[in-house]
Amino acid sequence: MANGARFDARSNSAAHRTLPLGSTVRVTNLDNGRSAEVKVDDRGPYARNRVIDVSPRTASDLGMRDQGTAPVVVTPLDVPGRVAER
């Protein structure tokens, strides 16, 4: 992965094109309302119309593993280098 670690399919890892590595985000599946917190450890996705790739475990938690994709909202929770608002 872009952070130098070996990928673990059971982790809460995610890939995002622009968020800093180490960011924590909430991914919410708009089809069923399920959410999961993931850590951005990699770069991607490089497929069109995709904003984030999540690990297989997280995809299962979000109820989207079988179909492979779902409409989601990505909410940043902790972004390295960003000053928290007061």
N, CA, C and O atoms as a Maestro MAE file, in Angstrom:
{
 s_m_m2io_version
 :::
 2.0.0
}

f_m_ct {
 s_m_title
 :::
 protein
 m_atom[344] {
  # First column is atom index #
  i_m_mmod_type
  r_m_x_coord
  r_m_y_coord
  r_m_z_coord
  i_m_residue_number
  s_m_chain_name
  s_m_pdb_residue_name
  s_m_pdb_atom_name
  i_m_atomic_number
  :::
  1 25 0.839 -1.172 0.000 1 A "MET " " N  " 7
  2 3 0.000 0.000 0.000 1 A "MET " " CA " 6
  3 2 0.887 1.240 0.000 1 A "MET " " C  " 6
  4 15 2.093 1.157 0.234 1 A "MET " " O  " 8
  5 25 0.284 2.371 -0.261 2 A "ALA " " N  " 7
  6 3 1.054 3.612 -0.362 2 A "ALA " " CA " 6
  7 2 1.749 3.987 0.948 2 A "ALA " " C  " 6
  8 15 2.741 4.715 0.932 2 A "ALA " " O  " 8
  9 25 1.236 3.496 2.084 3 A "ASN " " N  " 7
  10 3 1.868 3.821 3.359 3 A "ASN " " CA " 6
  11 2 3.014 2.875 3.690 3 A "ASN " " C  " 6
  12 15 3.657 3.030 4.729 3 A "ASN " " O  " 8
  13 25 3.285 1.891 2.822 4 A "GLY " " N  " 7
  14 3 4.387 0.971 3.017 4 A "GLY " " CA " 6
  15 2 4.008 -0.331 3.708 4 A "GLY " " C  " 6
  16 15 4.818 -1.257 3.757 4 A "GLY " " O  " 8
  17 25 2.801 -0.420 4.240 5 A "ALA " " N  " 7
  18 3 2.349 -1.641 4.926 5 A "ALA " " CA " 6
  19 2 1.802 -2.646 3.921 5 A "ALA " " C  " 6
  20 15 1.422 -2.289 2.806 5 A "ALA " " O  " 8
  21 25 1.771 -3.890 4.332 6 A "ARG " " N  " 7
  22 3 1.175 -4.949 3.524 6 A "ARG " " CA " 6
  23 2 -0.347 -4.890 3.716 6 A "ARG " " C  " 6
  24 15 -0.827 -4.696 4.833 6 A "ARG " " O  " 8
  25 25 -1.099 -5.059 2.624 7 A "PHE " " N  " 7
  26 3 -2.555 -5.002 2.681 7 A "PHE " " CA " 6
  27 2 -3.109 -6.181 3.475 7 A "PHE " " C  " 6
  28 15 -2.686 -7.321 3.280 7 A "PHE " " O  " 8
  29 25 -4.055 -5.906 4.368 8 A "ASP " " N  " 7
  30 3 -4.758 -6.922 5.152 8 A "ASP " " CA " 6
  31 2 -6.240 -6.805 4.833 8 A "ASP " " C  " 6
  32 15 -6.866 -5.799 5.168 8 A "ASP " " O  " 8
  33 25 -6.804 -7.809 4.195 9 A "ALA " " N  " 7
  34 3 -8.213 -7.782 3.788 9 A "ALA " " CA " 6
  35 2 -9.166 -7.684 4.969 9 A "ALA " " C  " 6
  36 15 -10.331 -7.328 4.795 9 A "ALA " " O  " 8
  37 25 -8.680 -7.998 6.181 10 A "ARG " " N  " 7
  38 3 -9.530 -7.928 7.377 10 A "ARG " " CA " 6
  39 2 -9.424 -6.586 8.090 10 A "ARG " " C  " 6
  40 15 -10.051 -6.390 9.131 10 A "ARG " " O  " 8
  41 25 -8.650 -5.673 7.552 11 A "SER " " N  " 7
  42 3 -8.435 -4.378 8.195 11 A "SER " " CA " 6
  43 2 -9.550 -3.400 7.841 11 A "SER " " C  " 6
  44 15 -10.479 -3.719 7.100 11 A "SER " " O  " 8
  45 25 -9.422 -2.205 8.395 12 A "ASN " " N  " 7
  46 3 -10.345 -1.129 8.043 12 A "ASN " " CA " 6
  47 2 -9.674 -0.138 7.095 12 A "ASN " " C  " 6
  48 15 -9.947 1.062 7.145 12 A "ASN " " O  " 8
  49 25 -8.804 -0.642 6.241 13 A "SER " " N  " 7
  50 3 -8.069 0.202 5.295 13 A "SER " " CA " 6
  51 2 -8.953 0.697 4.165 13 A "SER " " C  " 6
  52 15 -9.941 0.067 3.790 13 A "SER " " O  " 8
  53 25 -8.558 1.854 3.635 14 A "ALA " " N  " 7
  54 3 -9.252 2.417 2.485 14 A "ALA " " CA " 6
  55 2 -8.232 3.113 1.596 14 A "ALA " " C  " 6
  56 15 -7.136 3.468 2.029 14 A "ALA " " O  " 8
  57 25 -8.627 3.298 0.342 15 A "ALA " " N  " 7
  58 3 -7.807 4.037 -0.615 15 A "ALA " " CA " 6
  59 2 -8.599 5.248 -1.080 15 A "ALA " " C  " 6
  60 15 -9.778 5.140 -1.419 15 A "ALA " " O  " 8
  61 25 -7.942 6.402 -1.093 16 A "HIS " " N  " 7
  62 3 -8.570 7.644 -1.555 16 A "HIS " " CA " 6
  63 2 -7.536 8.411 -2.347 16 A "HIS " " C  " 6
  64 15 -6.346 8.368 -2.033 16 A "HIS " " O  " 8
  65 25 -7.987 9.119 -3.381 17 A "ARG " " N  " 7
  66 3 -7.043 9.821 -4.256 17 A "ARG " " CA " 6
  67 2 -6.408 11.047 -3.613 17 A "ARG " " C  " 6
  68 15 -5.235 11.322 -3.865 17 A "ARG " " O  " 8
  69 25 -7.151 11.800 -2.783 18 A "THR " " N  " 7
  70 3 -6.648 13.099 -2.344 18 A "THR " " CA " 6
  71 2 -6.498 13.275 -0.837 18 A "THR " " C  " 6
  72 15 -5.679 14.087 -0.406 18 A "THR " " O  " 8
  73 25 -7.251 12.552 -0.025 19 A "LEU " " N  " 7
  74 3 -7.119 12.718 1.425 19 A "LEU " " CA " 6
  75 2 -5.731 12.274 1.872 19 A "LEU " " C  " 6
  76 15 -5.203 11.290 1.353 19 A "LEU " " O  " 8
  77 25 -5.138 12.978 2.818 20 A "PRO " " N  " 7
  78 3 -3.808 12.581 3.287 20 A "PRO " " CA " 6
  79 2 -3.810 11.169 3.866 20 A "PRO " " C  " 6
  80 15 -4.773 10.751 4.509 20 A "PRO " " O  " 8
  81 25 -2.719 10.441 3.628 21 A "LEU " " N  " 7
  82 3 -2.574 9.129 4.250 21 A "LEU " " CA " 6
  83 2 -2.647 9.305 5.757 21 A "LEU " " C  " 6
  84 15 -2.101 10.263 6.304 21 A "LEU " " O  " 8
  85 25 -3.323 8.378 6.427 22 A "GLY " " N  " 7
  86 3 -3.509 8.462 7.866 22 A "GLY " " CA " 6
  87 2 -4.821 9.106 8.268 22 A "GLY " " C  " 6
  88 15 -5.169 9.113 9.449 22 A "GLY " " O  " 8
  89 25 -5.557 9.649 7.305 23 A "SER " " N  " 7
  90 3 -6.867 10.240 7.607 23 A "SER " " CA " 6
  91 2 -7.837 9.158 8.045 23 A "SER " " C  " 6
  92 15 -7.784 8.026 7.563 23 A "SER " " O  " 8
  93 25 -8.725 9.517 8.967 24 A "THR " " N  " 7
  94 3 -9.820 8.639 9.370 24 A "THR " " CA " 6
  95 2 -11.099 9.248 8.843 24 A "THR " " C  " 6
  96 15 -11.358 10.436 9.037 24 A "THR " " O  " 8
  97 25 -11.907 8.425 8.168 25 A "VAL " " N  " 7
  98 3 -13.159 8.909 7.588 25 A "VAL " " CA " 6
  99 2 -14.287 7.936 7.915 25 A "VAL " " C  " 6
  100 15 -14.054 6.754 8.168 25 A "VAL " " O  " 8
  101 25 -15.506 8.454 7.905 26 A "ARG " " N  " 7
  102 3 -16.689 7.615 8.020 26 A "ARG " " CA " 6
  103 2 -17.246 7.419 6.620 26 A "ARG " " C  " 6
  104 15 -17.474 8.390 5.899 26 A "ARG " " O  " 8
  105 25 -17.463 6.179 6.236 27 A "VAL " " N  " 7
  106 3 -18.066 5.846 4.949 27 A "VAL " " CA " 6
  107 2 -19.478 5.359 5.241 27 A "VAL " " C  " 6
  108 15 -19.672 4.427 6.022 27 A "VAL " " O  " 8
  109 25 -20.458 5.991 4.616 28 A "THR " " N  " 7
  110 3 -21.856 5.612 4.813 28 A "THR " " CA " 6
  111 2 -22.438 5.128 3.504 28 A "THR " " C  " 6
  112 15 -22.393 5.831 2.494 28 A "THR " " O  " 8
  113 25 -22.985 3.921 3.523 29 A "ASN " " N  " 7
  114 3 -23.649 3.333 2.363 29 A "ASN " " CA " 6
  115 2 -25.044 3.948 2.280 29 A "ASN " " C  " 6
  116 15 -25.864 3.750 3.177 29 A "ASN " " O  " 8
  117 25 -25.315 4.686 1.219 30 A "LEU " " N  " 7
  118 3 -26.597 5.375 1.079 30 A "LEU " " CA " 6
  119 2 -27.752 4.424 0.773 30 A "LEU " " C  " 6
  120 15 -28.913 4.794 0.943 30 A "LEU " " O  " 8
  121 25 -27.452 3.206 0.324 31 A "ASP " " N  " 7
  122 3 -28.517 2.243 0.043 31 A "ASP " " CA " 6
  123 2 -29.132 1.665 1.309 31 A "ASP " " C  " 6
  124 15 -30.322 1.349 1.332 31 A "ASP " " O  " 8
  125 25 -28.313 1.523 2.385 32 A "ASN " " N  " 7
  126 3 -28.839 0.882 3.588 32 A "ASN " " CA " 6
  127 2 -28.553 1.645 4.881 32 A "ASN " " C  " 6
  128 15 -28.998 1.225 5.949 32 A "ASN " " O  " 8
  129 25 -27.820 2.757 4.806 33 A "GLY " " N  " 7
  130 3 -27.540 3.570 5.982 33 A "GLY " " CA " 6
  131 2 -26.416 3.066 6.869 33 A "GLY " " C  " 6
  132 15 -26.098 3.716 7.865 33 A "GLY " " O  " 8
  133 25 -25.804 1.940 6.551 34 A "ARG " " N  " 7
  134 3 -24.708 1.422 7.367 34 A "ARG " " CA " 6
  135 2 -23.471 2.289 7.213 34 A "ARG " " C  " 6
  136 15 -23.181 2.792 6.127 34 A "ARG " " O  " 8
  137 25 -22.738 2.461 8.320 35 A "SER " " N  " 7
  138 3 -21.516 3.267 8.312 35 A "SER " " CA " 6
  139 2 -20.366 2.483 8.914 35 A "SER " " C  " 6
  140 15 -20.565 1.562 9.706 35 A "SER " " O  " 8
  141 25 -19.161 2.867 8.523 36 A "ALA " " N  " 7
  142 3 -17.942 2.284 9.089 36 A "ALA " " CA " 6
  143 2 -16.853 3.342 9.065 36 A "ALA " " C  " 6
  144 15 -16.786 4.159 8.148 36 A "ALA " " O  " 8
  145 25 -15.999 3.318 10.085 37 A "GLU " " N  " 7
  146 3 -14.835 4.187 10.103 37 A "GLU " " CA " 6
  147 2 -13.673 3.442 9.469 37 A "GLU " " C  " 6
  148 15 -13.424 2.278 9.779 37 A "GLU " " O  " 8
  149 25 -12.961 4.128 8.573 38 A "VAL " " N  " 7
  150 3 -11.817 3.533 7.901 38 A "VAL " " CA " 6
  151 2 -10.635 4.490 7.970 38 A "VAL " " C  " 6
  152 15 -10.793 5.690 8.196 38 A "VAL " " O  " 8
  153 25 -9.456 3.932 7.771 39 A "LYS " " N  " 7
  154 3 -8.237 4.733 7.745 39 A "LYS " " CA " 6
  155 2 -7.692 4.720 6.325 39 A "LYS " " C  " 6
  156 15 -7.554 3.658 5.717 39 A "LYS " " O  " 8
  157 25 -7.387 5.892 5.801 40 A "VAL " " N  " 7
  158 3 -6.844 6.011 4.446 40 A "VAL " " CA " 6
  159 2 -5.361 5.650 4.496 40 A "VAL " " C  " 6
  160 15 -4.530 6.400 5.008 40 A "VAL " " O  " 8
  161 25 -5.062 4.469 3.945 41 A "ASP " " N  " 7
  162 3 -3.698 3.946 3.950 41 A "ASP " " CA " 6
  163 2 -3.134 3.765 2.553 41 A "ASP " " C  " 6
  164 15 -1.981 3.366 2.392 41 A "ASP " " O  " 8
  165 25 -3.945 4.057 1.539 42 A "ASP " " N  " 7
  166 3 -3.521 3.769 0.171 42 A "ASP " " CA " 6
  167 2 -4.097 4.816 -0.769 42 A "ASP " " C  " 6
  168 15 -4.977 5.591 -0.393 42 A "ASP " " O  " 8
  169 25 -3.594 4.828 -1.988 43 A "ARG " " N  " 7
  170 3 -4.064 5.722 -3.033 43 A "ARG " " CA " 6
  171 2 -4.968 4.969 -3.994 43 A "ARG " " C  " 6
  172 15 -4.798 3.769 -4.211 43 A "ARG " " O  " 8
  173 25 -5.915 5.672 -4.560 44 A "GLY " " N  " 7
  174 3 -6.890 5.095 -5.479 44 A "GLY " " CA " 6
  175 2 -8.255 5.557 -5.028 44 A "GLY " " C  " 6
  176 15 -8.315 6.405 -4.137 44 A "GLY " " O  " 8
  177 25 -9.302 5.095 -5.542 45 A "PRO " " N  " 7
  178 3 -9.413 4.157 -6.654 45 A "PRO " " CA " 6
  179 2 -9.142 4.859 -7.979 45 A "PRO " " C  " 6
  180 15 -9.241 6.082 -8.082 45 A "PRO " " O  " 8
  181 25 -8.806 4.086 -8.965 46 A "TYR " " N  " 7
  182 3 -8.509 4.648 -10.265 46 A "TYR " " CA " 6
  183 2 -9.594 4.336 -11.287 46 A "TYR " " C  " 6
  184 15 -9.476 4.709 -12.454 46 A "TYR " " O  " 8
  185 25 -10.638 3.662 -10.857 47 A "ALA " " N  " 7
  186 3 -11.795 3.412 -11.725 47 A "ALA " " CA " 6
  187 2 -12.674 4.660 -11.742 47 A "ALA " " C  " 6
  188 15 -12.804 5.347 -10.729 47 A "ALA " " O  " 8
  189 25 -13.264 4.945 -12.871 48 A "ARG " " N  " 7
  190 3 -14.142 6.109 -12.992 48 A "ARG " " CA " 6
  191 2 -15.324 6.004 -12.039 48 A "ARG " " C  " 6
  192 15 -15.796 4.912 -11.723 48 A "ARG " " O  " 8
  193 25 -15.785 7.154 -11.593 49 A "ASN " " N  " 7
  194 3 -16.989 7.273 -10.766 49 A "ASN " " CA " 6
  195 2 -16.872 6.603 -9.410 49 A "ASN " " C  " 6
  196 15 -17.893 6.296 -8.794 49 A "ASN " " O  " 8
  197 25 -15.673 6.370 -8.929 50 A "ARG " " N  " 7
  198 3 -15.487 5.819 -7.594 50 A "ARG " " CA " 6
  199 2 -14.692 6.815 -6.764 50 A "ARG " " C  " 6
  200 15 -13.712 7.391 -7.237 50 A "ARG " " O  " 8
  201 25 -15.121 7.011 -5.525 51 A "VAL " " N  " 7
  202 3 -14.452 7.996 -4.675 51 A "VAL " " CA " 6
  203 2 -13.572 7.356 -3.611 51 A "VAL " " C  " 6
  204 15 -12.657 7.998 -3.097 51 A "VAL " " O  " 8
  205 25 -13.842 6.087 -3.273 52 A "ILE " " N  " 7
  206 3 -13.070 5.418 -2.231 52 A "ILE " " CA " 6
  207 2 -13.134 3.915 -2.461 52 A "ILE " " C  " 6
  208 15 -14.148 3.390 -2.919 52 A "ILE " " O  " 8
  209 25 -12.052 3.234 -2.141 53 A "ASP " " N  " 7
  210 3 -12.026 1.768 -2.113 53 A "ASP " " CA " 6
  211 2 -11.876 1.364 -0.660 53 A "ASP " " C  " 6
  212 15 -11.074 1.951 0.066 53 A "ASP " " O  " 8
  213 25 -12.635 0.371 -0.228 54 A "VAL " " N  " 7
  214 3 -12.532 -0.114 1.141 54 A "VAL " " CA " 6
  215 2 -12.124 -1.585 1.129 54 A "VAL " " C  " 6
  216 15 -12.280 -2.275 0.121 54 A "VAL " " O  " 8
  217 25 -11.602 -2.056 2.257 55 A "SER " " N  " 7
  218 3 -11.192 -3.456 2.377 55 A "SER " " CA " 6
  219 2 -12.409 -4.372 2.282 55 A "SER " " C  " 6
  220 15 -13.537 -3.931 2.504 55 A "SER " " O  " 8
  221 25 -12.187 -5.634 1.955 56 A "PRO " " N  " 7
  222 3 -13.305 -6.580 1.903 56 A "PRO " " CA " 6
  223 2 -14.091 -6.664 3.212 56 A "PRO " " C  " 6
  224 15 -15.317 -6.773 3.187 56 A "PRO " " O  " 8
  225 25 -13.404 -6.616 4.352 57 A "ARG " " N  " 7
  226 3 -14.106 -6.659 5.632 57 A "ARG " " CA " 6
  227 2 -15.033 -5.459 5.788 57 A "ARG " " C  " 6
  228 15 -16.180 -5.603 6.210 57 A "ARG " " O  " 8
  229 25 -14.534 -4.283 5.448 58 A "THR " " N  " 7
  230 3 -15.351 -3.076 5.558 58 A "THR " " CA " 6
  231 2 -16.506 -3.122 4.568 58 A "THR " " C  " 6
  232 15 -17.616 -2.701 4.893 58 A "THR " " O  " 8
  233 25 -16.259 -3.627 3.367 59 A "ALA " " N  " 7
  234 3 -17.337 -3.769 2.386 59 A "ALA " " CA " 6
  235 2 -18.433 -4.676 2.937 59 A "ALA " " C  " 6
  236 15 -19.617 -4.408 2.732 59 A "ALA " " O  " 8
  237 25 -18.053 -5.746 3.633 60 A "SER " " N  " 7
  238 3 -19.053 -6.617 4.266 60 A "SER " " CA " 6
  239 2 -19.808 -5.875 5.357 60 A "SER " " C  " 6
  240 15 -21.032 -5.969 5.444 60 A "SER " " O  " 8
  241 25 -19.077 -5.132 6.193 61 A "ASP " " N  " 7
  242 3 -19.720 -4.358 7.261 61 A "ASP " " CA " 6
  243 2 -20.724 -3.356 6.700 61 A "ASP " " C  " 6
  244 15 -21.759 -3.088 7.311 61 A "ASP " " O  " 8
  245 25 -20.407 -2.811 5.534 62 A "LEU " " N  " 7
  246 3 -21.285 -1.819 4.902 62 A "LEU " " CA " 6
  247 2 -22.404 -2.466 4.080 62 A "LEU " " C  " 6
  248 15 -23.283 -1.770 3.571 62 A "LEU " " O  " 8
  249 25 -22.372 -3.789 3.950 63 A "GLY " " N  " 7
  250 3 -23.405 -4.489 3.199 63 A "GLY " " CA " 6
  251 2 -23.294 -4.309 1.702 63 A "GLY " " C  " 6
  252 15 -24.303 -4.300 0.997 63 A "GLY " " O  " 8
  253 25 -22.057 -4.163 1.205 64 A "MET " " N  " 7
  254 3 -21.874 -3.939 -0.229 64 A "MET " " CA " 6
  255 2 -20.858 -4.886 -0.854 64 A "MET " " C  " 6
  256 15 -20.413 -4.666 -1.980 64 A "MET " " O  " 8
  257 25 -20.496 -5.918 -0.143 65 A "ARG " " N  " 7
  258 3 -19.450 -6.811 -0.657 65 A "ARG " " CA " 6
  259 2 -19.921 -7.585 -1.885 65 A "ARG " " C  " 6
  260 15 -19.167 -7.729 -2.847 65 A "ARG " " O  " 8
  261 25 -21.145 -8.081 -1.867 66 A "ASP " " N  " 7
  262 3 -21.619 -8.890 -2.991 66 A "ASP " " CA " 6
  263 2 -21.727 -8.098 -4.283 66 A "ASP " " C  " 6
  264 15 -21.328 -8.589 -5.339 66 A "ASP " " O  " 8
  265 25 -22.266 -6.867 -4.221 67 A "GLN " " N  " 7
  266 3 -22.409 -6.075 -5.440 67 A "GLN " " CA " 6
  267 2 -21.124 -5.345 -5.825 67 A "GLN " " C  " 6
  268 15 -20.967 -4.946 -6.979 67 A "GLN " " O  " 8
  269 25 -20.204 -5.165 -4.879 68 A "GLY " " N  " 7
  270 3 -18.908 -4.577 -5.194 68 A "GLY " " CA " 6
  271 2 -18.851 -3.063 -5.116 68 A "GLY " " C  " 6
  272 15 -17.804 -2.506 -4.785 68 A "GLY " " O  " 8
  273 25 -19.936 -2.394 -5.408 69 A "THR " " N  " 7
  274 3 -19.975 -0.931 -5.301 69 A "THR " " CA " 6
  275 2 -21.325 -0.513 -4.732 69 A "THR " " C  " 6
  276 15 -22.295 -1.270 -4.761 69 A "THR " " O  " 8
  277 25 -21.359 0.700 -4.219 70 A "ALA " " N  " 7
  278 3 -22.601 1.272 -3.703 70 A "ALA " " CA " 6
  279 2 -22.405 2.779 -3.637 70 A "ALA " " C  " 6
  280 15 -21.273 3.253 -3.544 70 A "ALA " " O  " 8
  281 25 -23.492 3.532 -3.685 71 A "PRO " " N  " 7
  282 3 -23.353 4.979 -3.475 71 A "PRO " " CA " 6
  283 2 -23.020 5.235 -2.004 71 A "PRO " " C  " 6
  284 15 -23.679 4.715 -1.103 71 A "PRO " " O  " 8
  285 25 -21.992 6.040 -1.781 72 A "VAL " " N  " 7
  286 3 -21.550 6.310 -0.412 72 A "VAL " " CA " 6
  287 2 -21.309 7.795 -0.201 72 A "VAL " " C  " 6
  288 15 -21.162 8.568 -1.148 72 A "VAL " " O  " 8
  289 25 -21.272 8.168 1.069 73 A "VAL " " N  " 7
  290 3 -20.823 9.492 1.488 73 A "VAL " " CA " 6
  291 2 -19.582 9.271 2.326 73 A "VAL " " C  " 6
  292 15 -19.562 8.402 3.198 73 A "VAL " " O  " 8
  293 25 -18.542 10.056 2.066 74 A "VAL " " N  " 7
  294 3 -17.290 9.972 2.812 74 A "VAL " " CA " 6
  295 2 -17.184 11.236 3.667 74 A "VAL " " C  " 6
  296 15 -17.128 12.347 3.140 74 A "VAL " " O  " 8
  297 25 -17.158 11.056 4.992 75 A "THR " " N  " 7
  298 3 -17.094 12.173 5.930 75 A "THR " " CA " 6
  299 2 -15.761 12.141 6.663 75 A "THR " " C  " 6
  300 15 -15.520 11.222 7.446 75 A "THR " " O  " 8
  301 25 -14.887 13.118 6.433 76 A "PRO " " N  " 7
  302 3 -13.607 13.155 7.149 76 A "PRO " " CA " 6
  303 2 -13.834 13.346 8.652 76 A "PRO " " C  " 6
  304 15 -14.615 14.206 9.061 76 A "PRO " " O  " 8
  305 25 -13.152 12.544 9.470 77 A "LEU " " N  " 7
  306 3 -13.228 12.659 10.922 77 A "LEU " " CA " 6
  307 2 -11.940 13.204 11.504 77 A "LEU " " C  " 6
  308 15 -11.967 14.049 12.398 77 A "LEU " " O  " 8
  309 25 -10.810 12.724 11.001 78 A "ASP " " N  " 7
  310 3 -9.498 13.166 11.475 78 A "ASP " " CA " 6
  311 2 -8.558 13.199 10.269 78 A "ASP " " C  " 6
  312 15 -8.253 12.165 9.675 78 A "ASP " " O  " 8
  313 25 -8.110 14.391 9.924 79 A "VAL " " N  " 7
  314 3 -7.229 14.560 8.775 79 A "VAL " " CA " 6
  315 2 -5.916 15.159 9.247 79 A "VAL " " C  " 6
  316 15 -5.893 16.294 9.722 79 A "VAL " " O  " 8
  317 25 -4.814 14.412 9.125 80 A "PRO " " N  " 7
  318 3 -3.516 14.931 9.558 80 A "PRO " " CA " 6
  319 2 -3.205 16.275 8.892 80 A "PRO " " C  " 6
  320 15 -3.383 16.451 7.686 80 A "PRO " " O  " 8
  321 25 -2.738 17.209 9.711 81 A "GLY " " N  " 7
  322 3 -2.367 18.516 9.189 81 A "GLY " " CA " 6
  323 2 -3.497 19.517 9.138 81 A "GLY " " C  " 6
  324 15 -3.260 20.697 8.879 81 A "GLY " " O  " 8
  325 25 -4.723 19.077 9.379 82 A "ARG " " N  " 7
  326 3 -5.854 20.005 9.371 82 A "ARG " " CA " 6
  327 2 -6.137 20.430 10.793 82 A "ARG " " C  " 6
  328 15 -6.237 19.593 11.690 82 A "ARG " " O  " 8
  329 25 -6.268 21.732 11.004 83 A "VAL " " N  " 7
  330 3 -6.552 22.267 12.316 83 A "VAL " " CA " 6
  331 2 -8.025 22.077 12.617 83 A "VAL " " C  " 6
  332 15 -8.881 22.417 11.801 83 A "VAL " " O  " 8
  333 25 -8.322 21.531 13.792 84 A "ALA " " N  " 7
  334 3 -9.714 21.303 14.197 84 A "ALA " " CA " 6
  335 2 -10.425 22.634 14.377 84 A "ALA " " C  " 6
  336 15 -9.851 23.597 14.886 84 A "ALA " " O  " 8
  337 25 -11.678 22.676 13.953 85 A "GLU " " N  " 7
  338 3 -12.489 23.888 14.122 85 A "GLU " " CA " 6
  339 2 -12.953 23.976 15.569 85 A "GLU " " C  " 6
  340 15 -13.185 22.960 16.223 85 A "GLU " " O  " 8
  341 25 -13.082 25.196 16.056 86 A "ARG " " N  " 7
  342 3 -13.537 25.395 17.437 86 A "ARG " " CA " 6
  343 2 -14.985 25.714 17.491 86 A "ARG " " C  " 6
  344 15 -15.533 25.911 18.576 86 A "ARG " " O  " 8
  :::
 }
 m_bond[343] {
  # First column is bond index #
  i_m_from
  i_m_to
  i_m_order
  :::
  1 1 2 1
  2 2 3 1
  3 3 4 2
  4 3 5 1
  5 5 6 1
  6 6 7 1
  7 7 8 2
  8 7 9 1
  9 9 10 1
  10 10 11 1
  11 11 12 2
  12 11 13 1
  13 13 14 1
  14 14 15 1
  15 15 16 2
  16 15 17 1
  17 17 18 1
  18 18 19 1
  19 19 20 2
  20 19 21 1
  21 21 22 1
  22 22 23 1
  23 23 24 2
  24 23 25 1
  25 25 26 1
  26 26 27 1
  27 27 28 2
  28 27 29 1
  29 29 30 1
  30 30 31 1
  31 31 32 2
  32 31 33 1
  33 33 34 1
  34 34 35 1
  35 35 36 2
  36 35 37 1
  37 37 38 1
  38 38 39 1
  39 39 40 2
  40 39 41 1
  41 41 42 1
  42 42 43 1
  43 43 44 2
  44 43 45 1
  45 45 46 1
  46 46 47 1
  47 47 48 2
  48 47 49 1
  49 49 50 1
  50 50 51 1
  51 51 52 2
  52 51 53 1
  53 53 54 1
  54 54 55 1
  55 55 56 2
  56 55 57 1
  57 57 58 1
  58 58 59 1
  59 59 60 2
  60 59 61 1
  61 61 62 1
  62 62 63 1
  63 63 64 2
  64 63 65 1
  65 65 66 1
  66 66 67 1
  67 67 68 2
  68 67 69 1
  69 69 70 1
  70 70 71 1
  71 71 72 2
  72 71 73 1
  73 73 74 1
  74 74 75 1
  75 75 76 2
  76 75 77 1
  77 77 78 1
  78 78 79 1
  79 79 80 2
  80 79 81 1
  81 81 82 1
  82 82 83 1
  83 83 84 2
  84 83 85 1
  85 85 86 1
  86 86 87 1
  87 87 88 2
  88 87 89 1
  89 89 90 1
  90 90 91 1
  91 91 92 2
  92 91 93 1
  93 93 94 1
  94 94 95 1
  95 95 96 2
  96 95 97 1
  97 97 98 1
  98 98 99 1
  99 99 100 2
  100 99 101 1
  101 101 102 1
  102 102 103 1
  103 103 104 2
  104 103 105 1
  105 105 106 1
  106 106 107 1
  107 107 108 2
  108 107 109 1
  109 109 110 1
  110 110 111 1
  111 111 112 2
  112 111 113 1
  113 113 114 1
  114 114 115 1
  115 115 116 2
  116 115 117 1
  117 117 118 1
  118 118 119 1
  119 119 120 2
  120 119 121 1
  121 121 122 1
  122 122 123 1
  123 123 124 2
  124 123 125 1
  125 125 126 1
  126 126 127 1
  127 127 128 2
  128 127 129 1
  129 129 130 1
  130 130 131 1
  131 131 132 2
  132 131 133 1
  133 133 134 1
  134 134 135 1
  135 135 136 2
  136 135 137 1
  137 137 138 1
  138 138 139 1
  139 139 140 2
  140 139 141 1
  141 141 142 1
  142 142 143 1
  143 143 144 2
  144 143 145 1
  145 145 146 1
  146 146 147 1
  147 147 148 2
  148 147 149 1
  149 149 150 1
  150 150 151 1
  151 151 152 2
  152 151 153 1
  153 153 154 1
  154 154 155 1
  155 155 156 2
  156 155 157 1
  157 157 158 1
  158 158 159 1
  159 159 160 2
  160 159 161 1
  161 161 162 1
  162 162 163 1
  163 163 164 2
  164 163 165 1
  165 165 166 1
  166 166 167 1
  167 167 168 2
  168 167 169 1
  169 169 170 1
  170 170 171 1
  171 171 172 2
  172 171 173 1
  173 173 174 1
  174 174 175 1
  175 175 176 2
  176 175 177 1
  177 177 178 1
  178 178 179 1
  179 179 180 2
  180 179 181 1
  181 181 182 1
  182 182 183 1
  183 183 184 2
  184 183 185 1
  185 185 186 1
  186 186 187 1
  187 187 188 2
  188 187 189 1
  189 189 190 1
  190 190 191 1
  191 191 192 2
  192 191 193 1
  193 193 194 1
  194 194 195 1
  195 195 196 2
  196 195 197 1
  197 197 198 1
  198 198 199 1
  199 199 200 2
  200 199 201 1
  201 201 202 1
  202 202 203 1
  203 203 204 2
  204 203 205 1
  205 205 206 1
  206 206 207 1
  207 207 208 2
  208 207 209 1
  209 209 210 1
  210 210 211 1
  211 211 212 2
  212 211 213 1
  213 213 214 1
  214 214 215 1
  215 215 216 2
  216 215 217 1
  217 217 218 1
  218 218 219 1
  219 219 220 2
  220 219 221 1
  221 221 222 1
  222 222 223 1
  223 223 224 2
  224 223 225 1
  225 225 226 1
  226 226 227 1
  227 227 228 2
  228 227 229 1
  229 229 230 1
  230 230 231 1
  231 231 232 2
  232 231 233 1
  233 233 234 1
  234 234 235 1
  235 235 236 2
  236 235 237 1
  237 237 238 1
  238 238 239 1
  239 239 240 2
  240 239 241 1
  241 241 242 1
  242 242 243 1
  243 243 244 2
  244 243 245 1
  245 245 246 1
  246 246 247 1
  247 247 248 2
  248 247 249 1
  249 249 250 1
  250 250 251 1
  251 251 252 2
  252 251 253 1
  253 253 254 1
  254 254 255 1
  255 255 256 2
  256 255 257 1
  257 257 258 1
  258 258 259 1
  259 259 260 2
  260 259 261 1
  261 261 262 1
  262 262 263 1
  263 263 264 2
  264 263 265 1
  265 265 266 1
  266 266 267 1
  267 267 268 2
  268 267 269 1
  269 269 270 1
  270 270 271 1
  271 271 272 2
  272 271 273 1
  273 273 274 1
  274 274 275 1
  275 275 276 2
  276 275 277 1
  277 277 278 1
  278 278 279 1
  279 279 280 2
  280 279 281 1
  281 281 282 1
  282 282 283 1
  283 283 284 2
  284 283 285 1
  285 285 286 1
  286 286 287 1
  287 287 288 2
  288 287 289 1
  289 289 290 1
  290 290 291 1
  291 291 292 2
  292 291 293 1
  293 293 294 1
  294 294 295 1
  295 295 296 2
  296 295 297 1
  297 297 298 1
  298 298 299 1
  299 299 300 2
  300 299 301 1
  301 301 302 1
  302 302 303 1
  303 303 304 2
  304 303 305 1
  305 305 306 1
  306 306 307 1
  307 307 308 2
  308 307 309 1
  309 309 310 1
  310 310 311 1
  311 311 312 2
  312 311 313 1
  313 313 314 1
  314 314 315 1
  315 315 316 2
  316 315 317 1
  317 317 318 1
  318 318 319 1
  319 319 320 2
  320 319 321 1
  321 321 322 1
  322 322 323 1
  323 323 324 2
  324 323 325 1
  325 325 326 1
  326 326 327 1
  327 327 328 2
  328 327 329 1
  329 329 330 1
  330 330 331 1
  331 331 332 2
  332 331 333 1
  333 333 334 1
  334 334 335 1
  335 335 336 2
  336 335 337 1
  337 337 338 1
  338 338 339 1
  339 339 340 2
  340 339 341 1
  341 341 342 1
  342 342 343 1
  343 343 344 2
  :::
 }
}
